[in-house]
Amino acid sequence: MATATAYILLIFLITTPPFCSSSELTDESFMSMLISQTGLDFLKQLLVNNAIASITPLHLPQIEKAVKLPFLGQIDVELSNITIYHVDVPSSFIKPGDTGIAIVASGTSCNLSMNWHYSYGTWLVPVSISDSGLASVQVEGMEIGLTLGLKIHEGVIDISLLEGGCYVKDIIIKLDGGASWLYQGMVDAFQGQIASAVENAIAKALEEGVLKLETFLEGLPKEIPVDDIASLNVTLVNDPLMNNNSIGLEINGLFTRTEKGKVSTVFRKNSQSSVSCTNSPKMLGILLDEAVFNSASALYYNAEFMLWTVDTLPDQSMLNTAWWRYLIPQLYKKYPNDDMNLNISLSAPPVVRISPHGISATVYADLIIDVLEGGNIVPVVCISLVIRGSGSVKVVQNNLAGSLQLNDFTMQLKWSQIGKLHMYLIQPVVWTLIETVCLPYANARLGKGFPLPIIHGFTLQNAEIVFSDSAVTVCSDVTFTDSYNHSKLLEYPNRWIQKFV
């Protein structure tokens, strides 16, 4: 049951703050997550089975007792090596409330094995009499439950065990070998003590599981790496939003510089939308404000990552002034038959807008024509471009990936070393360059996407994309990868996060 507690939280919590000072933190969230009752039920069904594995075998303390039987007098009985080796949970549920999560397993039964030994002396026989053997115990009608309180403190989930315990209803004891006439005496003498031992052992396992989870959460990474430049800030802000059928979390969600922990610029949340997957009831909903995408574009722009020198084209002749002699005659006249490069750089961060109809993007770029003359690179023309496109997003494994298609663009001569240009002659060529060279390059990078906060070992399945004002929501079911060794999750947090993305 302790492991179940850990997994239920870990599936949707990435909880520690990024490397930054308190002045750099923001109370705003740009990413939200909602776990529906369907999702919680899926987790419960999966995790109760894993909880059973985590507490079995469970060893109970040795029990000693003096029993008085008619005609025989006092018999000293000892039960040792008491072990719970099997637990069966036919019914269980998980229910969020106003202040925490209740997890209850009802009608639970378990099987115990033990060694028994007795000895006694009687006036009929002048010597001590003893015997020993094995016993099996069936515990039925157990109720196991705990309630966890969830709070956010300085970007970290603060877990408290509000209530937890185990209640045993019935016990059946069966002796294997030895004196069967002691059966009723054993039942009368030890039923209560065995029940109490089982209840205490289960309750202690619950407490240890919560403490282990707290330690694990303290060691979680501060951010999700995207690449060598960017990371995703997954700091939790505000307390969880809980009702009787779902749990909501608010996450910072902005992109930060890797190993620097700084948001590239200041953003404000544009949307007050909440996670909604009502038209397609899924286990999990993840809402991303358009500021998440704009923080990525600003970060890569400020990192001077969006610079591109084009020195190879499908039609390589285009990178020689002779190809341009009818479009830009003065270029060919001044630099006859010289090779060229095309330098493309962003002049401002791309701007992403999200509406109920989809995603649009505006890209501001400069196209510089360089001539390679005598081993020197000579910039001769700079054309300013404003490119407008429409985008699409999709889920690839646990990443949110995208693509962009060209709608239209405008161009303007920014400066020239060779005089004025006829822009209408150049525009079709630039259109072709954008569609055949720039967009495939950009889409190859967008296609890799960035990681959504999903624990390794779990994969999004049958994901759907829902657009709203200033936000996009991923509505998805979750499947579990059987090959993943989840039993080692709490023991090796560093190994876990390396596989997170």
C-alpha positions as CSV (number, residue, x, y, z in Angstrom):
1,M,0.0,0.0,0.0
2,A,2.9,2.3,0.6
3,T,4.2,2.0,-2.9
4,A,0.7,2.7,-4.2
5,T,0.7,6.0,-2.4
6,A,4.0,6.9,-4.1
7,Y,2.9,6.0,-7.6
8,I,-0.4,7.7,-7.4
9,L,1.4,11.0,-6.7
10,L,4.4,10.4,-8.9
11,I,2.4,9.8,-12.1
12,F,1.3,13.5,-12.2
13,L,3.8,15.4,-9.9
14,I,7.1,16.9,-10.9
15,T,7.6,19.0,-8.0
16,T,10.9,20.7,-7.2
17,P,11.8,24.3,-8.3
18,P,14.4,25.2,-10.9
19,F,17.8,26.6,-10.1
20,C,16.9,30.3,-9.6
21,S,16.6,32.8,-6.9
22,S,13.3,33.7,-5.2
23,S,13.2,36.9,-7.2
24,E,13.1,35.0,-10.4
25,L,10.2,32.8,-9.5
26,T,6.7,33.6,-10.6
27,D,3.4,32.7,-9.0
28,E,1.8,32.4,-12.4
29,S,1.2,29.1,-14.0
30,F,1.4,28.6,-17.8
31,M,0.7,24.9,-17.8
32,S,-2.1,23.1,-16.0
33,M,-2.8,19.4,-15.5
34,L,-6.0,17.6,-14.6
35,I,-6.2,14.0,-13.4
36,S,-9.8,12.8,-13.9
37,Q,-11.5,10.1,-11.9
38,T,-11.0,7.8,-14.9
39,G,-7.3,8.4,-14.6
40,L,-7.2,7.9,-10.9
41,D,-9.1,4.6,-11.2
42,F,-6.6,3.4,-13.8
43,L,-3.8,4.3,-11.4
44,K,-5.5,2.7,-8.5
45,Q,-6.1,-0.6,-10.3
46,L,-2.5,-0.7,-11.5
47,L,-0.9,0.5,-8.2
48,V,-2.7,-1.6,-5.7
49,N,-1.2,-4.7,-7.3
50,N,2.2,-3.1,-7.0
51,A,1.5,-2.2,-3.4
52,I,0.9,-5.8,-2.7
53,A,4.3,-6.7,-4.1
54,S,5.9,-4.0,-2.0
55,I,4.7,-5.4,1.4
56,T,5.0,-9.1,0.7
57,P,6.7,-10.9,2.3
58,L,6.0,-8.9,5.5
59,H,7.4,-10.2,8.7
60,L,5.6,-9.8,12.0
61,P,7.0,-9.8,15.5
62,Q,7.1,-13.0,17.5
63,I,4.2,-13.7,19.8
64,E,4.3,-15.5,23.2
65,K,1.4,-16.3,25.4
66,A,0.5,-18.6,28.3
67,V,-2.7,-20.5,27.7
68,K,-4.7,-22.3,30.5
69,L,-6.6,-25.4,29.4
70,P,-8.8,-27.7,31.5
71,F,-7.0,-30.6,33.1
72,L,-3.6,-29.6,31.5
73,G,-3.1,-26.3,33.3
74,Q,-0.8,-23.6,31.8
75,I,0.7,-24.1,28.4
76,D,3.4,-21.8,27.1
77,V,2.9,-21.2,23.4
78,E,5.3,-19.3,21.0
79,L,4.5,-18.2,17.5
80,S,7.6,-17.2,15.4
81,N,8.6,-16.5,11.8
82,I,5.1,-15.0,11.2
83,T,5.1,-13.9,7.6
84,I,2.4,-12.4,5.4
85,Y,3.1,-14.0,2.0
86,H,0.0,-13.2,0.0
87,V,-2.5,-10.4,-0.1
88,D,-5.7,-10.2,-2.2
89,V,-7.6,-7.0,-2.8
90,P,-10.9,-7.6,-4.5
91,S,-12.2,-4.1,-4.1
92,S,-10.6,-0.7,-3.7
93,F,-11.1,3.0,-4.6
94,I,-9.2,6.3,-4.7
95,K,-11.1,9.5,-4.0
96,P,-9.8,13.1,-4.0
97,G,-11.4,15.5,-1.5
98,D,-11.1,19.1,-0.5
99,T,-7.8,18.7,1.3
100,G,-6.3,15.4,0.3
101,I,-6.6,12.0,-1.3
102,A,-8.3,9.0,0.3
103,I,-7.2,5.5,-0.8
104,V,-9.2,2.6,0.6
105,A,-8.9,-1.2,0.0
106,S,-11.9,-3.1,1.3
107,G,-12.7,-6.8,1.7
108,T,-9.0,-7.5,1.7
109,S,-7.6,-10.9,2.7
110,C,-4.1,-12.2,3.4
111,N,-2.4,-15.4,4.1
112,L,0.2,-15.9,6.8
113,S,2.6,-18.7,7.6
114,M,4.2,-19.3,11.0
115,N,6.0,-21.7,13.3
116,W,4.4,-22.7,16.5
117,H,5.9,-24.3,19.6
118,Y,4.3,-25.2,23.0
119,S,5.5,-26.8,26.2
120,Y,3.8,-27.6,29.5
121,G,4.1,-29.7,32.6
122,T,1.3,-31.5,34.4
123,W,0.9,-33.4,37.6
124,L,0.0,-36.5,35.5
125,V,3.4,-36.5,33.9
126,P,6.5,-35.5,35.9
127,V,8.4,-34.3,32.9
128,S,7.9,-31.3,30.6
129,I,6.0,-32.0,27.4
130,S,6.5,-30.0,24.2
131,D,5.7,-30.1,20.5
132,S,6.1,-27.8,17.4
133,G,4.9,-27.5,13.9
134,L,3.7,-25.1,11.2
135,A,0.4,-23.2,11.0
136,S,-1.3,-21.3,8.2
137,V,-3.5,-18.3,8.9
138,Q,-6.2,-16.8,6.7
139,V,-7.1,-13.2,7.5
140,E,-10.3,-12.0,6.0
141,G,-12.4,-8.8,5.8
142,M,-9.5,-6.4,6.2
143,E,-10.1,-2.7,5.6
144,I,-6.9,-0.8,4.6
145,G,-6.9,3.0,4.1
146,L,-5.0,6.2,4.3
147,T,-5.7,9.9,3.6
148,L,-2.9,12.1,2.4
149,G,-2.8,15.9,2.7
150,L,-1.3,17.7,-0.3
151,K,0.1,21.3,-0.2
152,I,2.6,23.2,-2.3
153,H,5.4,24.8,-0.3
154,E,8.1,26.9,-2.2
155,G,7.3,25.0,-5.4
156,V,7.6,21.6,-3.8
157,I,4.7,19.2,-2.9
158,D,4.3,18.9,0.9
159,I,2.8,15.5,1.8
160,S,1.3,14.7,5.2
161,L,-0.3,11.5,6.4
162,L,-3.6,12.7,7.8
163,E,-5.0,9.3,8.6
164,G,-4.0,5.7,7.9
165,G,-4.5,2.3,9.3
166,C,-5.8,-1.3,8.9
167,Y,-8.7,-3.1,10.5
168,V,-8.9,-7.0,10.7
169,K,-12.3,-8.6,10.9
170,D,-11.9,-12.4,10.9
171,I,-9.0,-14.9,11.3
172,I,-8.9,-18.6,10.5
173,I,-6.0,-20.6,11.9
174,K,-5.1,-24.1,10.6
175,L,-2.4,-26.2,12.3
176,D,-0.2,-28.4,10.2
177,G,1.0,-31.4,12.2
178,G,1.4,-31.5,15.9
179,A,-1.5,-31.7,18.4
180,S,-4.7,-30.8,16.6
181,W,-6.5,-30.9,20.0
182,L,-4.8,-27.5,20.7
183,Y,-6.7,-25.9,17.8
184,Q,-9.5,-24.2,19.7
185,G,-7.1,-23.0,22.4
186,M,-4.9,-21.5,19.8
187,V,-7.8,-19.7,18.1
188,D,-9.0,-18.3,21.4
189,A,-5.6,-17.3,22.6
190,F,-4.0,-15.8,19.5
191,Q,-6.8,-14.5,17.3
192,G,-6.6,-11.0,18.8
193,Q,-2.8,-10.8,18.9
194,I,-2.4,-11.9,15.3
195,A,-5.0,-9.4,14.2
196,S,-3.3,-6.7,16.1
197,A,0.1,-7.6,14.7
198,V,-1.3,-7.5,11.2
199,E,-2.9,-4.2,11.7
200,N,0.2,-2.6,13.2
201,A,2.5,-4.0,10.5
202,I,0.3,-2.6,7.7
203,A,0.0,0.8,9.4
204,K,3.7,1.0,9.9
205,A,4.2,0.1,6.2
206,L,1.9,3.0,5.2
207,E,3.9,5.5,7.4
208,E,7.2,4.3,6.0
209,G,5.9,4.6,2.5
210,V,4.9,8.2,3.0
211,L,8.3,9.0,4.5
212,K,10.1,7.3,1.7
213,L,8.0,9.3,-0.8
214,E,8.9,12.6,0.9
215,T,12.6,11.8,0.7
216,F,12.2,10.8,-3.0
217,L,10.4,14.0,-3.9
218,E,13.2,16.1,-2.2
219,G,15.7,14.5,-4.6
220,L,13.7,15.1,-7.8
221,P,15.4,17.2,-10.5
222,K,14.6,20.8,-10.7
223,E,13.7,21.0,-14.4
224,I,13.2,18.8,-17.5
225,P,16.0,19.1,-20.0
226,V,14.9,19.7,-23.5
227,D,18.3,20.1,-25.2
228,D,21.7,21.7,-24.5
229,I,20.1,25.1,-24.5
230,A,16.7,24.9,-22.9
231,S,14.9,23.2,-20.0
232,L,11.3,23.2,-19.0
233,N,10.4,24.8,-15.7
234,V,8.1,22.4,-13.9
235,T,7.8,24.2,-10.6
236,L,4.4,23.8,-9.0
237,V,2.6,27.0,-8.1
238,N,-0.4,27.3,-5.8
239,D,-2.0,24.4,-4.0
240,P,-3.6,21.4,-5.8
241,L,-7.2,22.0,-6.9
242,M,-9.2,19.0,-5.7
243,N,-12.8,18.0,-5.9
244,N,-14.7,14.8,-5.6
245,N,-13.7,13.4,-9.0
246,S,-10.4,15.1,-10.1
247,I,-7.1,16.7,-9.1
248,G,-5.7,19.8,-10.8
249,L,-2.2,21.1,-10.7
250,E,-0.7,24.4,-11.8
251,I,2.8,24.3,-13.2
252,N,5.1,27.2,-14.2
253,G,5.7,25.6,-17.6
254,L,8.0,28.2,-19.1
255,F,11.3,27.4,-20.9
256,T,14.5,28.4,-19.1
257,R,18.2,28.4,-20.1
258,T,19.8,25.1,-19.2
259,E,22.1,25.4,-16.1
260,K,21.2,29.0,-15.7
261,G,17.6,28.7,-14.5
262,K,16.5,32.0,-16.0
263,V,13.3,32.6,-17.9
264,S,14.3,34.3,-21.2
265,T,11.9,37.2,-20.7
266,V,8.9,38.2,-18.6
267,F,5.6,36.6,-19.6
268,R,2.1,37.0,-18.4
269,K,-0.6,34.4,-18.8
270,N,-3.0,35.3,-21.6
271,S,-5.6,32.7,-20.9
272,Q,-7.7,31.9,-17.9
273,S,-8.9,28.7,-19.5
274,S,-9.1,25.5,-17.4
275,V,-8.3,22.0,-18.5
276,S,-11.3,20.6,-20.2
277,C,-11.7,17.3,-22.0
278,T,-15.4,17.0,-21.6
279,N,-16.1,16.1,-25.2
280,S,-13.6,13.2,-24.9
281,P,-13.4,11.9,-21.3
282,K,-9.7,11.0,-20.9
283,M,-7.6,10.0,-17.9
284,L,-5.3,13.1,-18.2
285,G,-5.6,16.7,-19.5
286,I,-2.6,19.0,-19.9
287,L,-3.2,22.6,-20.8
288,L,-0.4,24.8,-22.3
289,D,-0.8,28.6,-22.5
290,E,0.6,30.2,-25.6
291,A,3.1,31.8,-23.4
292,V,4.8,28.4,-23.1
293,F,5.5,28.4,-26.8
294,N,6.5,32.1,-26.9
295,S,9.0,31.5,-24.0
296,A,10.6,28.9,-26.1
297,S,10.9,31.1,-29.1
298,A,12.2,34.0,-27.0
299,L,14.8,31.8,-25.3
300,Y,16.2,30.3,-28.6
301,Y,16.2,33.8,-30.1
302,N,18.1,35.3,-27.2
303,A,20.6,32.4,-27.3
304,E,21.3,33.3,-30.9
305,F,20.4,29.8,-31.8
306,M,18.2,30.7,-34.8
307,L,21.0,31.5,-37.3
308,W,21.4,29.5,-40.4
309,T,23.9,29.7,-43.3
310,V,22.5,28.1,-46.5
311,D,25.4,26.8,-48.6
312,T,23.7,23.8,-50.1
313,L,20.5,23.7,-52.1
314,P,18.7,21.1,-54.2
315,D,19.6,23.3,-57.2
316,Q,23.1,24.3,-56.3
317,S,23.3,26.7,-59.3
318,M,21.1,29.1,-57.3
319,L,24.1,29.8,-55.1
320,N,26.0,31.5,-57.9
321,T,25.5,35.0,-59.1
322,A,25.0,33.8,-62.7
323,W,21.7,32.2,-61.7
324,W,20.5,35.7,-60.5
325,R,21.7,37.7,-63.5
326,Y,18.1,38.3,-64.8
327,L,16.6,38.9,-61.3
328,I,19.3,41.1,-59.9
329,P,21.5,42.2,-62.9
330,Q,23.7,44.5,-60.9
331,L,24.6,41.6,-58.6
332,Y,25.9,39.6,-61.5
333,K,27.6,42.6,-63.1
334,K,29.5,43.4,-59.9
335,Y,30.3,39.8,-58.9
336,P,30.2,37.7,-62.1
337,N,30.1,34.0,-61.6
338,D,30.9,34.2,-57.9
339,D,29.5,31.7,-55.4
340,M,27.0,32.8,-52.8
341,N,25.7,32.0,-49.3
342,L,22.3,32.8,-48.0
343,N,22.3,33.8,-44.3
344,I,19.0,33.6,-42.6
345,S,18.5,34.9,-39.1
346,L,15.6,36.0,-36.9
347,S,15.3,39.7,-36.3
348,A,12.8,39.2,-33.4
349,P,11.4,36.2,-31.5
350,P,8.6,34.4,-33.4
351,V,5.2,35.1,-32.0
352,V,2.7,32.2,-31.5
353,R,-1.0,32.8,-31.2
354,I,-3.6,30.1,-30.3
355,S,-7.3,30.3,-31.0
356,P,-10.1,27.8,-31.1
357,H,-9.3,27.4,-34.8
358,G,-5.7,26.4,-34.3
359,I,-2.2,27.8,-34.0
360,S,-0.7,30.6,-36.0
361,A,2.9,31.9,-36.0
362,T,4.5,35.1,-37.2
363,V,8.3,34.8,-37.9
364,Y,10.5,37.9,-38.4
365,A,13.6,37.2,-40.3
366,D,16.5,38.7,-42.3
367,L,17.8,37.2,-45.5
368,I,21.3,38.3,-46.3
369,I,22.9,37.5,-49.6
370,D,26.7,36.9,-49.2
371,V,29.1,36.8,-52.1
372,L,32.2,34.7,-51.8
373,E,34.9,36.8,-53.5
374,G,38.5,35.9,-53.3
375,G,38.1,33.9,-50.1
376,N,36.2,36.7,-48.5
377,I,32.5,36.8,-47.5
378,V,30.9,40.0,-48.7
379,P,27.4,40.8,-47.6
380,V,25.6,42.6,-50.4
381,V,21.9,42.6,-49.8
382,C,19.6,42.3,-46.7
383,I,15.9,41.6,-47.2
384,S,13.5,41.8,-44.2
385,L,10.8,39.1,-44.1
386,V,7.6,38.8,-42.2
387,I,6.4,35.2,-42.5
388,R,3.0,34.1,-41.5
389,G,2.1,30.5,-41.1
390,S,-0.3,28.1,-39.5
391,G,0.8,25.4,-37.2
392,S,-0.3,22.0,-36.0
393,V,0.7,20.0,-32.9
394,K,0.6,16.3,-32.1
395,V,1.8,14.0,-29.4
396,V,4.7,11.8,-30.2
397,Q,5.2,9.3,-27.4
398,N,5.4,11.7,-24.4
399,N,6.5,14.8,-26.4
400,L,4.4,17.6,-27.8
401,A,5.7,18.0,-31.4
402,G,4.6,20.4,-34.1
403,S,4.9,21.6,-37.7
404,L,4.5,24.8,-39.6
405,Q,3.2,25.6,-43.1
406,L,3.5,28.8,-45.0
407,N,0.4,31.0,-45.5
408,D,2.0,34.2,-46.8
409,F,4.8,36.6,-46.3
410,T,5.9,40.1,-47.0
411,M,9.4,41.3,-47.9
412,Q,11.2,44.6,-47.9
413,L,14.7,45.7,-48.8
414,K,16.5,46.5,-45.6
415,W,19.8,47.6,-47.1
416,S,21.8,47.0,-50.3
417,Q,25.3,47.5,-51.5
418,I,24.3,47.2,-55.1
419,G,21.4,49.6,-55.4
420,K,17.7,49.1,-55.6
421,L,16.2,45.7,-56.3
422,H,12.9,44.7,-58.1
423,M,11.3,43.0,-55.1
424,Y,8.5,41.5,-57.2
425,L,11.0,39.6,-59.3
426,I,12.7,38.1,-56.2
427,Q,9.5,37.3,-54.3
428,P,8.7,33.9,-56.1
429,V,12.3,32.8,-55.5
430,V,12.1,33.6,-51.8
431,W,8.8,31.8,-51.5
432,T,10.4,28.7,-53.0
433,L,13.3,29.0,-50.6
434,I,11.0,29.3,-47.6
435,E,8.9,26.3,-48.6
436,T,11.6,24.0,-49.9
437,V,14.5,24.8,-47.6
438,C,13.5,26.8,-44.5
439,L,10.2,25.1,-43.5
440,P,11.6,21.5,-43.8
441,Y,14.6,22.6,-41.6
442,A,12.3,24.2,-39.1
443,N,9.8,21.3,-39.1
444,A,12.6,18.8,-38.6
445,R,13.3,20.5,-35.3
446,L,9.7,21.1,-34.3
447,G,9.0,17.5,-35.0
448,K,11.2,16.4,-32.1
449,G,9.0,18.5,-29.7
450,F,9.5,18.9,-26.0
451,P,8.6,16.6,-23.1
452,L,5.3,16.7,-21.3
453,P,5.5,16.0,-17.6
454,I,4.8,12.3,-17.7
455,I,6.7,9.7,-15.5
456,H,8.9,7.3,-17.5
457,G,7.3,4.0,-17.7
458,F,4.0,5.5,-18.6
459,T,3.0,6.6,-22.1
460,L,0.3,8.8,-23.4
461,Q,-2.2,6.9,-25.6
462,N,-4.9,8.0,-28.0
463,A,-4.1,11.6,-27.4
464,E,-6.3,14.3,-28.7
465,I,-5.6,18.0,-29.2
466,V,-8.2,20.7,-28.2
467,F,-7.7,24.4,-29.0
468,S,-9.2,27.3,-27.1
469,D,-8.5,31.0,-26.7
470,S,-4.7,31.4,-26.1
471,A,-4.2,27.7,-25.0
472,V,-4.0,24.2,-26.3
473,T,-5.0,21.1,-24.3
474,V,-3.7,17.6,-24.7
475,C,-6.4,15.1,-23.6
476,S,-5.1,11.6,-23.4
477,D,-5.3,8.2,-21.8
478,V,-2.3,6.6,-20.2
479,T,-0.8,3.2,-20.6
480,F,1.8,1.4,-18.6
481,T,4.9,-0.1,-20.1
482,D,5.1,-3.6,-18.5
483,S,8.8,-3.9,-19.3
484,Y,9.6,-1.0,-17.0
485,N,11.0,-2.0,-13.6
486,H,8.8,0.3,-11.5
487,S,9.8,-1.4,-8.3
488,K,13.2,0.5,-8.4
489,L,11.6,3.9,-9.0
490,L,12.0,5.3,-5.5
491,E,15.4,3.7,-5.1
492,Y,17.1,5.4,-8.1
493,P,15.6,8.9,-8.7
494,N,18.6,10.0,-10.8
495,R,18.3,7.0,-13.1
496,W,14.6,7.7,-13.4
497,I,15.0,11.3,-14.5
498,Q,17.7,10.4,-17.1
499,K,14.9,8.4,-18.8
500,F,12.3,11.1,-18.3
501,V,12.7,12.7,-21.7
